[in-house]
Amino acid sequence: AKAADIEYREHEIVTHLTHFMCSELFAAHSFRRLGEQTREPVLRELLQYMSRDAHRQRAGAGALLRQRIEADASIATEVLPAAQNLCLHASESPEVRDQVEGGLLEPLVRKALG
């Protein structure tokens, strides 16, 4: 597959999609936290919009992952390690880590693997 002059190897697409989904979750969480901390009302509102937008993008990536796993359950084994690897490097928040590993991905992977 090719997008924006970037060549993707077919066997890496699930990892890239998982990383994208997780990074959008991290972004949404960060925007929400910044919005809670700011006293500037216009910035707070903007950050709320940005957080909701990141959640929509995360949901879109999650839907694509779900479709790929439903089409080929064997790729489910790639999803959790990819998410866990990204979580180790990108999130200082246990809340986000737990949401990625347990809330979003584990049920999907468990269902695919039976």
ABEGO torsion letter per residue (X at the ends): XBBGGBBBBAAAAAAAAAAAAAAAAAAAAAAAAAAAABABAAAAAAAAAAAAAAAAAAAAAAAAAAAAAAABAAAAAAAAAAAAAAAAAABABAAAAAAAAAAAAAAAAAAAAX
